[in-house]
Amino acid sequence: MNVELKNQFKTKIDDYEPIVGRNVIDELKLLGNHLQGKKVQNINSTYSGGGVAEILTRMVPLVNQLGLDVSWDVITGDDTFFDVTKKFHNALHGRQEHITESEFDIFLNTNENNIRRMKLDADIFFIHDPQPSALITQRSAVGGKWIWRCHIDVSHPDQRVWEFLNRFVAKYDAAVFSAPAFSPKLPIRQFLISPSIDPLSDKNKELSKGEIEAVLHKYGLDPGKPMVVQISRFDYLKDPIGVIEAFKMVRKGFNCQLILAGGTANDDPESAEVLNDVRNHADGHRDIKVLLIPPGSDIDINALQRAATVVLQKSLKEGFGLTISEALWKSKPVVASAVGGIPLQIINKFTGLLCHSVDGAAYALKQLLGNPELASQLGENGREHVKQNFLITRHLKEYLLLFIALNHESDVIYL
């Protein structure tokens, strides 16, 4: 973990007690006692942008508070490498990509360069997603237990790319997936651990009415007009163009506004192209606002979600989609595509509405905009669903149990 992150993180594990109860906190501390001093090295591809970095920013300091020695490193690579891994990302989601042998070589060479640069020193190596997956080639040299944490949906991948990556994945001690459907057949142990949100982070903590209004004023938004909001990085798989088309259908019958807000990720070179395309499709429509949110603007995102009348997440493919849990935690009604890990969060007609097309998204939005009572009930149900299933304290518990399972296979743990 970098020094800046450690110095900035002020939340204590006991601060979650009013939300989840004393028993949950005591259980986490008990599990931490069984892992005192264990060194865990997290490795991914970026310190900022995207859900993985966001989770690690909150998770790493909290696990350290429980007595483990947890670090966080990122691999480095040039633009060519990240162009290749973006193709991998799309192909693993089932999108057709042309990947040459030389591009596979770029992936391998960059991982080899990182092996030479990076100090691998831990009891447990926690490797996140495809970009650093080939670091496993050092297992025999450095020892330890190795976990591959897959945050994306690889249920229907391009077989050529998956077979290439599987050469490395199959060498790990275990793999972790976010949803049951994501898990392919592997010769290693597999664990299901859904991601989570932190209710005490700037993105999810309570905000005053004044704080919310200040953000709306900052971006030139009308607080008196119903607001449909989608917050995602600018990525074609989030279907921002489809969102605009659905909104235009809705706008014919409802005087509302659309906010498409998001940022870019350091390891996603395609995002600038997507942003330009989205702006072109918005075509100067006075009720469509396309907002590029800079890094570190979690309060702004929080305020936009809290100001929303309806939150939309019309992804074509999705790993898990933490923006949905964020919105549900704020008791917001959500319309979302029935893909990836979204159906774990949206129980159709109970915690939100699922859709399967542009027309379906428009129809669901009209239902909620036209029926505030239904929207309110879905939001209330959604908050309780997130409290029971998708908060960071549950996530911490399952990671600790995973570490114990790999390091103390013969032990009996009494809780």
C-alpha positions as a printed Julia matrix, in Angstrom:
415×3 Matrix{Float64}:
   0.0     0.0     0.0
   1.45    3.37   -0.92
   2.2     5.84    1.86
  -0.3     8.41    0.56
  -3.18    5.95    0.84
  -2.17    4.91    4.36
  -1.97    8.52    5.54
  -5.29    9.53    3.98
  -7.36    6.64    5.32
  -9.01    7.69    8.58
 -11.84    5.15    8.93
 -11.52    2.63   11.76
 -13.0    -0.86   11.75
 -15.1     0.02   14.83
 -16.73    2.88   12.91
 -18.9     0.32   11.1
 -20.55   -0.91   14.32
 -23.59    1.44   14.11
 -24.35    0.07   10.64
 -23.66   -3.68   10.96
 -23.66   -4.31   14.73
 -21.03   -5.25   17.32
 -21.11   -8.98   16.57
 -19.93   -8.44   13.0
 -16.97   -6.34   14.16
 -15.99   -8.86   16.84
 -16.13  -11.67   14.28
 -13.78   -9.8    11.94
 -11.3    -9.24   14.76
 -11.44  -12.9    15.72
 -10.7   -13.96   12.15
  -7.88  -11.45   12.0
  -6.33  -13.02   15.11
  -5.88  -16.28   13.17
  -3.89  -14.43   10.51
  -1.71  -12.11   12.62
   1.35  -10.95   10.7
   0.5   -12.74    7.47
   1.83  -10.82    4.48
  -0.64  -10.32    1.64
   0.48   -8.64   -1.59
  -2.27   -7.32   -3.86
  -1.28   -6.66   -7.47
  -3.47   -5.08  -10.15
  -3.0    -2.69  -13.06
  -3.93    0.74  -11.68
  -4.2     2.72   -8.45
  -7.19    4.7    -9.74
 -10.17    4.31  -12.06
 -12.55    1.36  -12.0
 -14.03   -0.83   -9.3
 -10.92   -2.88   -8.47
  -8.87    0.14   -7.45
 -11.83    1.56   -5.57
 -12.3    -1.65   -3.55
  -8.6    -1.98   -2.76
  -8.39    1.65   -1.64
 -10.83    0.87    1.15
 -10.11   -2.8     1.75
  -6.32   -2.74    2.18
  -6.18   -0.33    5.15
  -9.0    -2.15    6.95
  -7.35   -5.56    6.63
  -4.15   -4.04    8.0
  -6.12   -2.84   11.02
  -7.1    -6.46   11.69
  -3.46   -7.47   12.15
  -2.34   -8.6     8.7
   0.51   -7.01    6.74
  -1.17   -6.07    3.47
   0.45   -4.24    0.57
  -0.78   -3.09   -2.82
   1.34   -2.84   -5.95
   0.54   -2.18   -9.59
   2.17   -3.48  -12.71
   3.53   -0.97  -15.2
   3.23   -1.04  -18.96
   3.18    1.24  -21.96
   0.14    2.24  -24.01
   0.64   -0.73  -26.31
   0.33   -3.15  -23.4
  -2.89   -1.56  -22.18
  -4.27   -1.55  -25.73
  -3.7    -5.31  -25.73
  -5.23   -5.9   -22.3
  -8.27   -3.84  -23.28
  -8.69   -6.22  -26.21
  -8.34   -9.11  -23.75
 -11.01   -7.51  -21.56
 -13.45   -7.18  -24.44
 -12.7   -10.69  -25.76
 -13.22  -12.26  -22.34
 -16.65  -10.63  -22.3
 -17.37  -12.35  -25.63
 -16.72   -9.43  -27.99
 -14.89  -10.3   -31.19
 -11.35   -8.92  -31.22
  -8.46   -9.51  -33.6
  -5.41  -10.25  -31.45
  -2.11  -11.05  -33.15
   0.68  -13.3   -31.94
   2.85  -10.22  -31.47
   0.2    -8.78  -29.13
   0.27  -11.94  -27.03
   4.06  -11.47  -26.92
   3.59   -7.89  -25.7
   1.48   -9.22  -22.83
   4.12  -11.79  -21.89
   7.06   -9.4   -22.21
   5.39   -6.76  -20.05
   4.67   -9.3   -17.33
   8.29  -10.47  -17.51
   9.5    -6.87  -17.19
   7.34   -6.45  -14.1
   8.7    -9.65  -12.6
  12.21   -8.18  -12.88
  11.1    -4.82  -11.46
   8.71   -5.89   -8.73
   9.61   -7.29   -5.34
   7.42  -10.34   -4.78
   7.5   -11.01   -1.06
   4.4   -12.33    0.71
   2.68  -15.32    2.24
  -0.32  -14.74   -0.03
  -0.24  -13.18   -3.48
  -3.61  -11.73   -4.5
  -3.49  -11.1    -8.26
  -6.39   -9.12   -9.73
  -7.7    -9.68  -13.26
  -5.87  -10.66  -16.47
  -3.25   -7.91  -16.73
  -0.8    -9.29  -14.09
  -1.9   -12.94  -14.29
   1.41  -14.18  -15.75
   3.25  -13.21  -12.56
   2.35  -16.74  -11.4
   5.39  -17.98  -13.33
   7.4   -16.89  -10.25
   5.52  -19.14   -7.88
   8.26  -21.75   -7.58
  10.88  -19.05   -6.99
   9.09  -17.02   -4.29
   6.71  -19.57   -2.74
   3.52  -18.58   -0.95
  -0.12  -19.11   -1.83
  -1.41  -17.55   -5.04
  -4.98  -16.36   -5.66
  -6.32  -15.09   -8.99
  -9.18  -12.67   -8.38
 -11.3   -12.32  -11.53
 -13.57   -9.27  -11.39
 -15.05   -9.72  -14.87
 -17.57  -12.06  -16.47
 -15.69  -14.84  -18.28
 -18.69  -17.12  -18.72
 -18.61  -16.88  -22.54
 -15.09  -15.78  -23.44
 -13.29  -15.79  -26.75
 -11.74  -19.25  -26.53
  -8.37  -18.27  -28.0
  -7.83  -15.57  -25.37
  -9.16  -17.72  -22.53
  -6.95  -20.67  -23.47
  -3.95  -18.34  -23.48
  -4.76  -16.96  -20.02
  -5.75  -20.33  -18.64
  -2.12  -21.44  -19.02
  -1.45  -19.12  -16.08
  -4.74  -19.27  -14.17
  -4.53  -23.05  -13.83
  -1.24  -22.66  -11.9
  -2.81  -20.67   -9.06
  -3.89  -22.21   -5.77
  -7.37  -20.74   -6.1
  -9.53  -18.44   -8.2
 -12.2   -16.05   -6.93
 -15.22  -14.97   -8.99
 -17.97  -12.42   -8.31
 -20.98  -14.48   -9.39
 -21.73  -18.2    -9.86
 -22.27  -17.87  -13.61
 -18.81  -16.32  -14.11
 -16.91  -19.4   -13.1
 -15.4   -21.55  -15.88
 -14.19  -25.11  -15.41
 -10.77  -25.0   -13.74
  -8.45  -27.59  -12.15
  -8.02  -25.41   -9.03
 -10.24  -24.46   -6.1
 -12.8   -21.75   -6.82
 -14.5   -19.35   -4.43
 -17.51  -17.06   -4.86
 -17.0   -13.64   -3.28
 -19.12  -10.75   -4.46
 -17.65   -7.22   -4.42
 -18.9    -4.62   -1.98
 -19.35   -0.94   -1.27
 -18.08    0.96    1.74
 -20.95    2.85    3.41
 -18.47    5.21    5.1
 -16.54    6.22    1.98
 -17.0     9.64    0.41
 -18.94    8.0    -2.4
 -21.53    6.47   -0.06
 -21.68    8.46    3.18
 -24.66   10.64    4.01
 -24.68   14.12    2.47
 -26.6    17.22    3.48
 -29.11   18.87    1.17
 -26.73   21.79    0.8
 -23.86   19.55   -0.28
 -26.03   17.9    -2.93
 -27.32   21.22   -4.25
 -23.78   22.6    -4.49
 -22.75   19.72   -6.75
 -25.8    20.16   -8.98
 -25.01   23.86   -9.31
 -21.38   23.06  -10.12
 -22.43   20.97  -13.13
 -25.27   23.23  -14.24
 -28.05   20.76  -13.46
 -31.67   21.66  -12.75
 -32.63   20.36   -9.26
 -36.32   20.88  -10.04
 -36.44   18.53  -13.04
 -36.62   14.72  -12.63
 -33.18   13.25  -13.21
 -32.18    9.94  -14.83
 -28.55    9.19  -13.96
 -26.06    6.62  -15.23
 -22.62    6.72  -13.67
 -19.97    4.52  -15.28
 -16.58    4.85  -16.85
 -16.91    5.63  -20.54
 -16.87    2.17  -22.07
 -18.92    0.76  -24.96
 -19.83   -2.22  -22.76
 -21.75    0.22  -20.51
 -23.86    1.08  -23.6
 -23.98    4.87  -23.15
 -25.34    5.21  -26.7
 -28.21    2.87  -25.82
 -28.84    4.98  -22.71
 -29.24    8.08  -24.85
 -31.63    6.3   -27.21
 -33.75    5.03  -24.29
 -33.83    8.51  -22.75
 -35.02   10.1   -26.0
 -37.98    7.69  -25.97
 -38.76    8.58  -22.35
 -38.33   12.32  -22.91
 -41.29   12.34  -25.33
 -43.65   11.74  -22.39
 -41.73   13.02  -19.35
 -40.06   16.39  -18.8
 -36.85   14.98  -17.38
 -33.07   15.22  -17.81
 -30.36   12.61  -18.4
 -26.97   12.73  -16.74
 -24.26   10.45  -18.14
 -21.37   10.88  -15.75
 -18.14    9.02  -15.37
 -14.41    8.98  -15.7
 -11.62    7.15  -17.4
  -9.24    4.48  -16.15
  -5.45    4.49  -16.55
  -5.57    0.98  -17.98
  -8.4     1.7   -20.48
  -7.1     3.58  -23.55
 -10.47    3.28  -25.34
 -12.35    5.54  -22.94
 -11.49    8.86  -24.61
 -12.89    7.56  -27.91
 -16.08    6.44  -26.17
 -16.49    9.82  -24.47
 -16.26   11.65  -27.79
 -18.76    9.26  -29.37
 -21.2     9.81  -26.49
 -20.93   13.58  -26.83
 -21.63   13.32  -30.54
 -24.73   11.2   -29.93
 -25.99   13.64  -27.31
 -25.92   16.14  -30.2
 -26.42   19.22  -28.07
 -29.72   17.98  -26.59
 -30.49   20.49  -23.83
 -31.67   17.79  -21.42
 -28.69   15.45  -21.87
 -25.6    16.24  -19.82
 -22.38   14.28  -20.46
 -20.05   14.85  -17.52
 -16.41   13.82  -17.35
 -15.82   13.45  -13.63
 -12.14   13.83  -12.64
 -10.44   11.32  -10.3
 -11.07   11.91   -6.62
 -14.59   13.32   -7.16
 -16.38   10.78   -4.99
 -18.48   13.43   -3.25
 -19.72   14.61   -6.65
 -20.7    11.08   -7.67
 -22.42   10.55   -4.32
 -24.4    13.75   -4.76
 -25.45   12.91   -8.33
 -26.72    9.51   -7.21
 -28.6    11.03   -4.28
 -30.15   13.68   -6.53
 -31.29   11.08   -9.08
 -34.95   10.29   -9.54
 -33.98    6.99  -11.17
 -30.53    5.44  -11.56
 -29.83    3.54  -14.78
 -27.16    0.94  -15.56
 -27.73   -0.31  -19.08
 -24.61   -2.43  -19.49
 -24.2    -4.87  -22.37
 -21.72   -6.87  -20.29
 -20.89   -6.39  -16.66
 -18.56   -7.82  -14.07
 -20.61   -6.9   -11.05
 -21.62   -3.25  -11.38
 -20.96   -1.62   -8.0
 -22.71    1.57   -9.08
 -25.94   -0.37   -8.61
 -25.22   -1.23   -4.99
 -24.17    2.39   -4.46
 -27.53    3.61   -5.75
 -29.53    1.01   -3.84
 -27.7     1.92   -0.63
 -29.0     5.46   -1.17
 -32.56    4.03   -1.51
 -32.74    4.93   -5.18
 -34.9     3.01   -7.68
 -32.68    1.36  -10.3
 -33.25    0.15  -13.85
 -30.46   -2.16  -15.01
 -29.65   -4.76  -17.65
 -29.99   -8.41  -16.69
 -26.31   -9.2   -17.34
 -23.28  -10.24  -15.32
 -23.57   -9.72  -11.59
 -26.46   -7.27  -11.87
 -29.23   -9.84  -11.14
 -27.53  -10.57   -7.81
 -28.28   -6.98   -6.85
 -31.52   -6.31   -8.73
 -34.26   -8.76   -7.85
 -36.73   -7.82  -10.56
 -39.76   -5.89   -9.28
 -38.48   -6.15   -5.68
 -35.19   -4.23   -5.46
 -35.36   -2.68   -8.93
 -36.34   -3.36  -12.52
 -34.32   -5.45  -14.97
 -34.3    -4.79  -18.71
 -33.02   -6.55  -21.82
 -33.05   -3.88  -24.52
 -33.21   -0.16  -25.26
 -37.01   -0.42  -25.51
 -37.12   -2.34  -22.23
 -35.01    0.28  -20.47
 -37.27    3.05  -21.73
 -40.39    1.18  -20.59
 -38.95    0.6   -17.1
 -37.9     4.23  -16.76
 -41.42    5.34  -17.66
 -42.84    3.01  -15.01
 -40.72    4.55  -12.27
 -41.01    8.15  -13.38
 -44.77    7.74  -13.56
 -45.17    5.87  -10.26
 -43.19    7.51   -7.41
 -44.73    5.16   -4.84
 -43.37    2.09   -6.65
 -40.01    3.81   -7.09
 -39.81    4.55   -3.36
 -40.68    0.98   -2.36
 -38.06   -0.5    -4.68
 -35.48    1.89   -3.25
 -36.27    0.9     0.34
 -36.05   -2.8    -0.51
 -32.81   -2.22   -2.36
 -31.11   -0.54    0.59
 -31.93   -3.45    2.88
 -30.7    -5.93    0.25
 -27.34   -4.14    0.06
 -27.06   -3.93    3.84
 -27.48   -7.69    4.13
 -25.27   -8.71    1.2
 -22.96   -6.12   -0.32
 -21.25   -4.06    2.39
 -17.49   -4.09    2.9
 -17.7    -5.88    6.27
 -19.13   -8.99    4.58
 -16.42   -8.73    1.93
 -13.69   -8.51    4.59
 -15.03  -11.58    6.36
 -15.03  -13.69    3.2
 -11.5   -12.63    2.24
 -10.23  -13.51    5.72
 -11.94  -16.9     5.54
 -10.35  -17.45    2.13
  -6.88  -16.7     3.51
  -7.49  -19.07    6.41
  -8.73  -21.79    4.05
  -5.52  -21.59    2.02
  -3.08  -21.24    4.9
  -4.63  -23.37    7.63
  -6.22  -26.23    5.77
  -6.02  -28.58    8.76
  -7.12  -26.07   11.39
 -10.57  -25.86   12.94
 -11.62  -22.23   13.37
 -14.08  -21.55   16.19
 -16.23  -18.47   15.67
